[in-house]
Amino acid sequence: MSAPTERPAFDAAAASYIHAKGSQRIEGQAYVVTRDGSPRPAAHGRIRLVPATAYARERFEALYQGKTFIPAAMMPRVSADPHYAAYTRTAKTDANGNFRFLNVAPGDYFVTAQEFYSARGTFLPEGGAMYERVSVPVGGPAVIGVVLAGRCSSSNLLEKCL
């Protein structure tokens, strides 16, 4: 039997670049693909920008288990360090799921979104949580685009989701 692996502790210093004022911006759109294949924007939702520290990488692996989308009906519970949220930024999406983060400092980030809804005639929640990893290079482009698209490869929730 192997010894349990030690999870990295939250390190505020490693995540502190989230509070630095940069000259770049991250903008994009978030949506989920419904059962009938049509896009449903993550309208008026919260987008989170998370520094991709060792702590965050381990947390995302525990949550997403190698995927970039988790269906709503399969959302795991993973507790977070109480200081973790203070080292993230949030933005709101518009009616079409568009968002932007201004004055972003160079670094590696996770951009996350959630879109949950109830479809007519179903009891289980639809939609889910999704993320993409984004790198903001020093002296890179002024705007970095990202699309958060949550979908499963089929309507069978047990199959791999993207």
Backbone hydrogen bonds, N-H to C=O, Kabsch-Sander energy under -0.5 kcal/mol:
donor,donor_aa,acceptor,acceptor_aa,energy
12,A,10,F,-0.6
15,A,11,D,-1.3
16,S,12,A,-0.7
16,S,13,A,-0.7
18,I,15,A,-2.0
19,H,16,S,-2.0
20,A,17,Y,-0.8
22,G,20,A,-0.6
22,G,103,N,-1.8
24,Q,104,V,-1.5
25,R,142,A,-2.2
26,I,101,F,-1.9
27,E,144,I,-2.2
28,G,99,F,-2.1
29,Q,146,V,-1.3
30,A,97,G,-1.8
31,Y,148,L,-2.7
32,V,40,R,-2.4
33,V,150,G,-2.8
34,T,32,V,-0.6
34,T,38,S,-3.0
37,G,34,T,-2.2
40,R,32,V,-3.2
42,A,30,A,-2.7
43,A,41,P,-2.2
44,H,94,D,-1.3
45,G,42,A,-1.2
47,I,91,A,-3.0
48,R,112,T,-2.0
49,L,89,R,-3.2
50,V,48,R,-0.5
50,V,110,F,-2.9
52,A,108,D,-2.7
53,T,51,P,-2.0
57,R,53,T,-2.9
58,E,54,A,-2.1
59,R,55,Y,-2.2
60,F,56,A,-3.0
61,E,57,R,-2.0
62,A,58,E,-2.2
63,L,59,R,-2.2
64,Y,60,F,-3.2
65,Q,61,E,-1.9
67,K,64,Y,-1.6
70,I,129,A,-2.7
72,A,127,G,-2.7
74,M,71,P,-2.1
75,M,72,A,-1.3
78,V,76,P,-0.6
84,Y,81,D,-1.5
86,A,83,H,-0.7
87,Y,84,Y,-1.8
88,T,85,A,-1.2
89,R,49,L,-2.1
91,A,47,I,-2.1
93,T,45,G,-2.3
94,D,98,N,-1.8
97,G,94,D,-1.9
99,F,28,G,-2.4
101,F,26,I,-3.2
104,V,24,Q,-3.6
107,G,136,V,-1.9
109,Y,134,V,-3.1
110,F,50,V,-2.9
111,V,132,E,-2.8
112,T,48,R,-2.6
112,T,110,F,-0.5
113,A,130,M,-2.3
114,Q,46,R,-0.5
115,E,128,G,-2.8
117,Y,126,E,-1.4
119,A,117,Y,-0.5
122,T,119,A,-1.8
126,E,117,Y,-3.3
128,G,115,E,-2.4
129,A,70,I,-2.1
130,M,113,A,-2.7
131,Y,68,T,-1.8
132,E,111,V,-1.7
134,V,109,Y,-2.8
136,V,107,G,-3.0
140,G,137,P,-1.9
144,I,25,R,-2.7
145,G,143,V,-0.5
146,V,27,E,-1.6
148,L,29,Q,-2.9
149,A,147,V,-0.7
150,G,31,Y,-2.7
150,G,148,L,-0.6
151,R,149,A,-0.6
153,S,160,K,-1.2
157,L,155,S,-0.8
159,E,156,N,-1.8
162,L,151,R,-1.8
